[in-house]
Amino acid sequence: MRFLSKRRGAAVMLPLVATLSCVAAQAAVNIVPAEVRLLSCGEGVNQLFVDVTVCDVKERCRTVPDVLVDTGSSGLRLFRPALKGLELEAVTVLHNRPLGDWVSFGSGELWATLHWAWVRMGGLETTEAIPIELFDSPSPGESLPAGYGGFDMRAEPATTVGNGILGIAARRYHHGRYYMFTGDGGALAQSDWERVMLDESAQLANPIGYFPEPYNNGSVISLPEVDAGKGQKAAQGWLGFGIGQPTAMLFPEGRRVITHELDQHGKFPVRLSERPVEVMLDSGSTVIHLDLDPLGFTRHKSLREFYDPAVLTPVDLTVISAGQEIKLARALQVGPADNVEKADQGYAVLPMLATWHGPDGVVPGEPEDSLLGLPFFFGRAVATGLQGTVNPFAPRMPQAAPATLPEEGRERVTHSPNGFVAYTD
């Protein structure tokens, strides 16, 4: 997840969108509207937002608007004030000591505590209470783990993640940095938090994995086509749960579908010109984040992260699927960096923005992540399959392994150990 802001030099995020008939949307309990738009504070460039409902043990529920859809992380993280009135029991270990999680995103760090909750979206609800995270604005003198610092995303949640983050990556759990509170209730200190290892039952969970069948194998984001040269002020799309028949309506007939098995880091191989690159499809990132320096793209004089071609320029991408190289029919489009200023005119959809930190902005030993952020999603339906699920798109790909293999006269279903992605082209 990487942000970009309408304020020069700051960081924000980009959302997703698509088209679906009202009749189909109303009939499908597993498909909810998602919108790319600015928040009331004027922030939200290229950010996709949905509503998420959370319920406590007393069956009291609250619907939280403006939650960012992020295929680059796993788990639900919400701004605590948005859940006012709910009593969510803390996740605890060792004599009821509460737990916290420190996560580093591409644009900053976030500290939150774990709580049990039922999660609802559309007509679906998790089959049991799952761990989610609640974060607050920073407070003077609060106790934090030693080393927590840098850009604290809690300081300005309205300008970074709205009311929270819905992480729906292929990973079923967030295997992060968890800490147990060891303080005695007196003066707070950094030593009050001790790093601990948790089994998955207490880790932050991807809610999709706890939806009832057949809606628990992954998600589909469907977004409309956007004129990359102009952008637009908002875009309406859809977020569906259940890959295969439950979300078949989000995949237009006749469109080529390309699929990839993911590695343990959620990435797959592509070629950028002749260079091999490992990329991640990250709806939570507001830009295309690739090293375009070797292709001759120049940087903006003041916004050094941003590429700044004089006119909208296509970037061809060749992906590798089932051992075969496939040139995408729809090139990436990179435009002048000054387009970011359109946010001041109310534009939330700016798919022509591309960035990279290197070489002067990269810390030695910390290579940049190559990300196909929200701009890649416009005009596509993009599925993210959870770890251990069957990829229904695999048989469609040339030279792909069959979805079922004969074994002693029976059919053995093959699963994706690290999950998969599939998208229209």
C-alpha positions in Angstrom: 0.0 0.0 0.0 1.5 3.3 -1.1 -0.2 6.7 -0.8 -0.2 9.9 -2.8 -1.7 13.2 -1.7 -3.0 16.3 -3.4 -0.6 18.2 -1.3 2.8 18.3 -2.9 5.4 16.2 -1.2 2.8 14.4 1.0 1.5 10.9 0.5 -2.1 9.6 -0.2 -3.9 6.5 -1.8 -6.0 5.4 -4.8 -9.3 3.4 -5.0 -11.2 1.2 -7.5 -14.4 1.2 -9.6 -16.6 -0.7 -12.1 -19.9 -1.2 -13.8 -22.7 -3.6 -12.9 -26.5 -3.4 -13.5 -28.5 -2.2 -10.5 -30.7 -5.3 -10.8 -27.7 -7.7 -10.6 -26.2 -5.8 -7.7 -29.4 -5.9 -5.7 -29.8 -9.6 -6.4 -26.3 -10.5 -5.3 -25.7 -10.6 -1.5 -22.0 -11.0 -2.2 -21.5 -7.9 -4.3 -21.2 -4.4 -2.7 -20.7 -1.0 -4.3 -17.2 0.5 -4.1 -16.4 4.1 -5.1 -13.4 6.1 -6.0 -14.0 9.6 -4.6 -12.6 12.3 -2.4 -13.4 12.3 1.3 -15.2 15.2 2.9 -11.8 16.6 3.9 -10.9 16.8 0.2 -8.4 13.9 0.3 -8.7 10.5 -1.4 -7.0 10.6 -4.8 -7.2 7.2 -6.4 -8.7 5.6 -3.3 -11.4 2.9 -3.4 -13.8 3.0 -0.5 -16.5 0.6 0.8 -18.8 0.4 3.8 -18.0 -2.3 6.4 -20.3 -3.3 9.3 -18.9 -4.5 12.6 -20.8 -6.2 15.4 -19.9 -6.9 19.1 -20.8 -9.8 21.4 -24.1 -8.1 22.4 -25.1 -8.1 18.7 -24.8 -4.3 18.5 -23.6 -3.3 15.1 -22.2 -0.2 13.4 -21.6 0.4 9.7 -18.3 2.2 9.1 -18.1 4.2 5.8 -15.0 5.2 3.9 -12.9 2.1 4.5 -10.1 1.7 2.0 -10.0 -1.5 -0.1 -6.4 -2.9 -0.1 -5.3 -6.1 -2.0 -1.8 -5.5 -0.7 -2.5 -6.3 3.0 -4.7 -8.7 5.0 -7.1 -7.9 7.8 -9.5 -5.3 8.9 -8.1 -2.2 10.6 -10.5 0.5 11.7 -10.3 4.0 13.3 -11.7 3.4 16.8 -13.9 6.6 17.0 -15.9 5.2 14.0 -17.1 2.3 16.2 -18.4 4.5 19.0 -20.9 2.6 21.1 -19.6 -0.9 20.5 -17.8 -3.0 23.1 -15.3 -5.2 21.3 -13.5 -7.6 23.5 -9.7 -7.4 23.4 -7.7 -10.3 22.0 -5.5 -11.4 24.9 -2.7 -13.9 25.9 -1.1 -14.9 29.2 -3.3 -13.8 32.0 -5.5 -11.6 29.8 -2.8 -9.3 28.6 -3.9 -7.3 25.5 -2.1 -7.5 22.1 -1.0 -4.8 19.7 0.4 -4.9 16.1 2.9 -2.7 14.5 2.7 -2.7 10.7 4.7 -0.8 8.1 3.0 0.2 4.9 4.7 1.9 2.0 3.7 5.3 3.2 4.1 5.0 7.0 3.6 3.0 10.1 0.4 2.0 12.0 0.0 0.8 15.6 -3.3 -0.8 16.6 -4.7 -3.2 19.2 -6.5 -6.5 18.5 -10.2 -7.1 19.2 -12.8 -9.7 18.5 -15.7 -8.8 16.1 -18.2 -10.1 13.6 -17.7 -8.5 10.2 -20.5 -8.0 7.7 -20.4 -6.8 4.0 -23.5 -6.9 1.8 -25.6 -9.9 2.9 -22.5 -11.8 4.2 -21.2 -12.1 7.7 -18.2 -14.0 9.1 -19.2 -17.3 10.6 -17.5 -16.4 13.9 -15.9 -13.5 15.6 -12.4 -12.8 14.1 -9.5 -10.6 15.2 -9.6 -7.1 13.8 -7.5 -4.0 14.7 -8.6 -0.7 16.2 -6.3 2.3 16.0 -6.6 5.8 17.6 -5.0 9.1 17.0 -1.6 9.4 18.8 -1.8 10.8 22.3 0.9 12.4 24.4 2.8 10.0 26.6 1.2 6.8 25.2 3.0 3.5 25.4 4.5 2.3 22.2 7.0 -0.5 21.3 10.6 0.7 21.2 11.5 1.8 17.7 8.1 2.8 16.5 8.5 6.0 14.6 8.7 7.5 11.1 5.5 8.7 9.6 2.7 7.7 11.9 -0.4 7.1 9.8 -2.6 7.6 12.9 -1.7 11.3 13.0 -3.9 12.1 10.0 -6.1 9.1 9.3 -8.6 11.2 7.3 -5.8 12.0 4.8 -4.4 8.5 4.5 -6.9 5.7 5.0 -10.3 7.3 5.8 -11.9 5.3 8.6 -9.7 2.2 8.1 -8.3 -0.4 5.8 -10.0 -3.6 4.5 -7.1 -5.8 3.7 -8.1 -8.6 1.2 -4.8 -9.9 -0.1 -4.3 -13.6 -0.9 -2.9 -14.1 2.6 -5.4 -15.5 5.1 -3.7 -13.9 8.1 -1.4 -11.0 8.8 1.9 -12.5 10.0 3.1 -9.3 11.5 4.9 -7.9 14.5 2.7 -8.6 17.5 3.3 -7.3 21.0 1.9 -8.2 24.4 1.3 -5.5 27.0 3.4 -6.1 30.1 2.9 -2.9 32.0 1.6 -2.8 35.6 -0.8 0.1 35.1 1.6 2.7 36.4 3.8 5.0 34.4 3.9 4.0 30.7 7.1 3.1 29.0 8.4 1.5 25.8 9.3 -1.6 27.8 5.5 -2.1 28.4 5.3 -4.0 25.1 7.0 -7.3 24.5 7.3 -9.0 21.1 5.4 -12.3 21.0 4.7 -15.1 18.5 1.0 -15.9 17.9 -0.7 -18.8 16.3 -3.1 -17.9 13.6 -6.2 -18.1 15.8 -5.2 -14.8 17.4 -3.6 -13.1 14.4 -5.4 -10.4 12.4 -7.6 -12.3 9.9 -8.7 -11.7 6.3 -12.5 -11.5 6.8 -13.1 -13.2 3.4 -11.7 -16.5 4.7 -14.5 -16.6 7.3 -17.4 -15.8 5.0 -19.7 -18.8 4.3 -19.2 -20.9 1.2 -19.0 -20.3 -1.7 -18.0 -16.7 -0.9 -14.9 -17.5 1.1 -12.3 -18.1 -1.6 -11.4 -14.6 -2.6 -12.6 -11.3 -4.0 -13.2 -9.5 -7.3 -12.8 -5.8 -7.9 -14.6 -4.4 -11.0 -13.8 -0.9 -12.2 -14.9 1.2 -15.2 -12.7 2.4 -18.0 -11.3 5.9 -17.4 -9.7 8.3 -19.8 -6.2 8.3 -18.4 -5.4 11.6 -20.1 -8.1 13.5 -18.4 -9.1 11.5 -15.2 -12.5 12.2 -13.6 -14.0 13.3 -10.4 -15.4 10.0 -9.2 -15.9 6.4 -10.4 -18.4 3.8 -9.3 -17.4 0.2 -9.1 -18.1 -3.1 -7.3 -16.4 -5.4 -4.8 -17.5 -9.1 -5.0 -16.8 -12.0 -2.8 -16.5 -15.6 -4.1 -14.4 -16.3 -7.2 -16.1 -18.3 -9.9 -19.9 -18.5 -10.4 -20.7 -16.1 -7.5 -18.9 -13.2 -9.3 -19.1 -14.4 -12.9 -21.3 -11.3 -13.7 -18.3 -9.1 -13.1 -16.3 -10.7 -15.9 -17.6 -9.5 -19.3 -18.0 -12.2 -21.9 -15.4 -12.3 -24.6 -12.7 -10.6 -22.6 -9.4 -12.4 -22.2 -8.6 -13.4 -18.6 -5.0 -13.8 -17.6 -4.1 -15.5 -14.3 -0.9 -15.9 -12.2 0.0 -18.2 -9.3 1.5 -16.0 -6.6 4.8 -16.5 -4.8 5.1 -16.4 -1.0 5.3 -12.6 -1.2 2.1 -12.2 -3.2 4.1 -11.4 -6.4 4.3 -12.7 -10.0 6.9 -12.2 -12.8 6.6 -9.7 -15.7 8.9 -8.1 -18.2 9.3 -4.4 -18.4 11.0 -3.9 -21.8 13.6 -6.7 -21.5 14.0 -6.5 -17.7 12.4 -9.1 -15.5 10.4 -7.7 -12.6 8.4 -9.2 -9.7 5.2 -7.2 -9.2 2.2 -7.1 -6.9 -1.4 -6.0 -7.7 -2.1 -3.5 -5.0 -5.4 -1.7 -5.0 -4.3 0.2 -1.9 -1.5 2.0 -3.9 -2.5 5.2 -5.6 0.1 4.9 -8.4 1.9 2.6 -10.8 5.2 2.2 -8.9 7.8 0.9 -11.3 11.3 1.8 -12.3 10.8 3.5 -15.6 14.2 5.2 -15.6 15.7 2.7 -18.1 12.8 3.5 -20.5 13.9 7.2 -20.6 11.2 8.6 -18.5 12.2 11.8 -16.7 11.3 13.0 -13.3 9.4 16.1 -12.2 11.7 18.9 -11.1 10.1 19.3 -7.6 8.1 16.1 -7.2 11.1 13.9 -7.6 9.2 10.6 -7.0 6.9 11.3 -10.0 7.6 10.6 -13.6 6.8 13.5 -15.8 6.5 12.9 -19.5 5.3 15.8 -21.6 2.3 13.9 -22.9 0.4 10.7 -22.0 2.8 7.9 -22.8 2.0 4.1 -23.1 4.2 1.6 -21.3 3.9 -1.9 -22.6 4.0 -4.8 -20.1 4.6 -8.4 -20.9 3.4 -10.8 -18.2 4.4 -14.4 -17.6 1.6 -16.9 -17.1 1.7 -20.7 -17.1 5.3 -20.4 -18.4 4.2 -18.3 -21.4 4.9 -14.6 -22.1 1.8 -12.6 -22.9 1.9 -9.0 -24.0 -1.0 -7.1 -22.4 -3.4 -5.6 -24.9 -3.9 -2.6 -22.7 -0.7 -0.7 -22.0 -0.1 1.2 -18.8 -0.5 5.0 -19.4 1.9 7.5 -17.7 1.1 11.2 -17.9 2.5 14.6 -16.7 3.1 14.8 -12.9 1.3 18.1 -12.7 -2.0 16.2 -13.2 -1.8 15.6 -9.4 -3.0 19.2 -9.0 -6.4 18.2 -10.5 -7.2 17.0 -7.0 -7.6 20.6 -6.0 -10.4 20.8 -8.6 -12.2 17.8 -7.1 -10.7 15.0 -9.2 -10.4 11.7 -7.4 -9.6 9.5 -10.4 -6.1 10.1 -11.8 -4.9 6.9 -13.4 -1.9 8.4 -15.2 0.4 8.9 -12.2 3.6 6.8 -11.8 6.4 7.0 -9.3 9.7 5.5 -8.2 12.1 6.4 -5.4 15.4 5.3 -7.0 18.1 5.7 -7.3 18.7 8.7 -4.9 15.6 8.0 -2.8 16.3 4.3 -2.1 18.0 3.3 1.1 20.8 0.9 0.4 19.8 -2.7 1.2 16.1 -1.9 1.0 15.0 -2.5 -2.6 11.8 -0.9 -3.8 8.6 -2.9 -4.3 7.2 -2.9 -7.8 3.5 -2.3 -7.6 0.7 -2.2 -10.1 -1.6 0.1 -8.0 -5.1 1.3 -8.6 -4.4 2.7 -12.0 -4.0 -0.8 -13.3 -7.5 -1.8 -12.1 -9.4 0.7 -14.1 -11.3 -0.9 -17.0 -10.6 -4.4 -15.6 -12.1 -7.0 -13.4 -9.4 -8.2 -11.0 -9.7 -11.4 -8.8 -7.6 -12.2 -5.8 -7.8 -15.8 -4.7 -6.9 -16.8 -1.1 -4.2 -19.2 -0.2 -5.1 -22.9 -0.6 -8.1 -22.2 -3.0 -8.7 -23.6 -6.5 -8.1 -21.2 -9.3 -11.0 -21.5 -11.7 -9.3 -19.5 -14.4 -6.2 -21.7 -14.7 -7.7 -24.0 -17.4 -8.4 -21.0 -19.6 -4.7 -20.1 -19.9 -2.5 -21.5 -22.7 -0.3 -24.3 -21.4 -1.8 -24.0 -18.0 -2.0 -27.1 -15.7 -5.6 -28.5 -15.6 -7.7 -27.7 -12.6 -8.1 -31.4 -11.9 -5.7 -34.2 -12.4 -6.4 -37.9 -12.6 -5.2 -39.9 -9.7 -6.0 -43.6 -9.2 -9.2 -43.2 -11.1 -10.4 -40.2 -9.1 -10.2 -36.4 -9.6 -7.7 -34.5 -7.5 -8.3 -30.8 -7.3 -5.2 -28.7 -7.4 -4.9 -25.7 -5.1 -2.9 -22.5 -5.1 -0.6 -22.6 -2.1 0.1 -18.9 -2.1 -3.1 -17.7 -3.8 -3.6 -16.4 -7.3 -4.7 -13.3 -9.2 -6.7 -13.2 -12.4 -7.7 -10.1 -14.5 -9.3 -9.1 -17.8 -7.2 -7.6 -20.5 
